[in-house]
Amino acid sequence: MKIQKIFQYAYIVFAMLFIYDGIIKWSEDRTGAYVSLGLAALAIFMFFFRKRFNKKFDDRNKK
């Protein structure tokens, strides 16, 4: 169970890396920057999705 929570926060780390990459690419290649920022948005969405899913899973196990 703890490994799932570690991977949950890994999505935030990847989001920060993609945001950094998008900022760096912004002046050179806008298409690449949009891809990086899109992946950052997806990683943030996955963080909240996994957080909600893990909470439901924990609540179900407590019953």
PyMOL commands that set and color helices and strands:
alter all, ss='L'
color gray80, all
select helices_A, chain A and resi 2-25+30-62
alter helices_A, ss='H'
color red, helices_A
deselect
rebuild
show_as cartoon
